[in-house]
Amino acid sequence: MTKVAEERGDFQLVPLPEDGIDVVVILCGCPRACGNKAEVRARAGKSLLTAGESINGRHVPEAHLPSAVAEELIKILHS
């Protein structure tokens, strides 16, 4: 995420308690998606969920997760 933010320069990473968040990125290490809670998603207009080897419920091989997350974030930012 940091690399994408630095390369693009059109968004910044902020802590969840900040106001005015456009996209919340929920990173869960396991497929259970324990961090995917309504109160977390409610902090922003859009959300991106990574849980285990999936992004928003779509399976992504582990080796491709970083680039797939970056691609999905860019899509969200452009929508």
C-alpha positions as CSV (number, residue, x, y, z in Angstrom):
1,M,0.0,0.0,0.0
2,T,2.7,2.4,0.9
3,K,4.5,1.8,-2.4
4,V,1.4,2.4,-4.4
5,A,0.7,5.6,-2.4
6,E,4.2,6.9,-3.0
7,E,4.2,6.0,-6.7
8,R,0.7,7.5,-7.4
9,G,0.8,10.5,-5.1
10,D,-2.9,11.0,-5.3
11,F,-3.9,9.4,-2.0
12,Q,-2.4,9.0,1.4
13,L,-2.6,6.3,4.1
14,V,-4.2,7.4,7.3
15,P,-5.2,5.7,10.6
16,L,-8.8,4.3,10.8
17,P,-9.9,6.9,13.4
18,E,-9.3,9.8,10.9
19,D,-12.4,11.5,9.5
20,G,-13.1,11.8,5.8
21,I,-11.8,8.4,4.8
22,D,-12.7,7.4,1.2
23,V,-11.6,3.8,1.2
24,V,-10.9,1.5,4.1
25,V,-8.6,-1.4,3.4
26,I,-9.2,-4.4,5.7
27,L,-6.3,-6.8,5.8
28,C,-7.0,-10.1,7.5
29,G,-4.3,-12.8,7.5
30,C,-6.8,-15.7,7.6
31,P,-9.8,-16.6,5.5
32,R,-12.2,-16.0,8.4
33,A,-12.0,-12.2,7.8
34,C,-12.4,-11.4,11.5
35,G,-11.6,-7.7,10.8
36,N,-14.5,-7.3,8.3
37,K,-16.9,-5.6,10.7
38,A,-19.7,-3.2,9.9
39,E,-18.2,-0.6,12.2
40,V,-14.9,-0.7,10.2
41,R,-16.6,-0.6,6.8
42,A,-18.8,2.3,8.0
43,R,-15.7,4.5,8.5
44,A,-15.4,4.9,4.7
45,G,-17.6,5.0,1.6
46,K,-15.9,2.0,0.0
47,S,-13.9,-0.9,1.4
48,L,-11.4,-3.4,0.1
49,L,-11.2,-6.7,2.0
50,T,-8.2,-9.0,1.9
51,A,-8.8,-12.3,3.8
52,G,-6.4,-15.1,3.5
53,E,-5.9,-15.7,-0.2
54,S,-8.9,-13.7,-1.3
55,I,-9.8,-10.1,-2.2
56,N,-13.4,-9.1,-1.8
57,G,-14.3,-12.8,-1.9
58,R,-12.4,-13.6,-5.1
59,H,-9.6,-16.2,-4.8
60,V,-6.1,-14.8,-5.6
61,P,-3.0,-17.0,-5.3
62,E,-0.7,-15.8,-2.4
63,A,2.1,-14.8,-4.8
64,H,-0.2,-12.4,-6.6
65,L,-1.9,-10.8,-3.5
66,P,0.2,-7.7,-3.3
67,S,-0.2,-6.7,-7.0
68,A,-3.9,-7.7,-7.0
69,V,-4.6,-5.6,-3.9
70,A,-2.8,-2.6,-5.6
71,E,-4.8,-3.1,-8.8
72,E,-8.1,-3.4,-6.9
73,L,-7.3,-0.2,-4.9
74,I,-6.6,1.7,-8.1
75,K,-9.9,0.5,-9.6
76,I,-11.7,1.7,-6.5
77,L,-9.9,5.1,-6.6
78,H,-11.0,5.5,-10.2
79,S,-14.6,4.7,-9.7
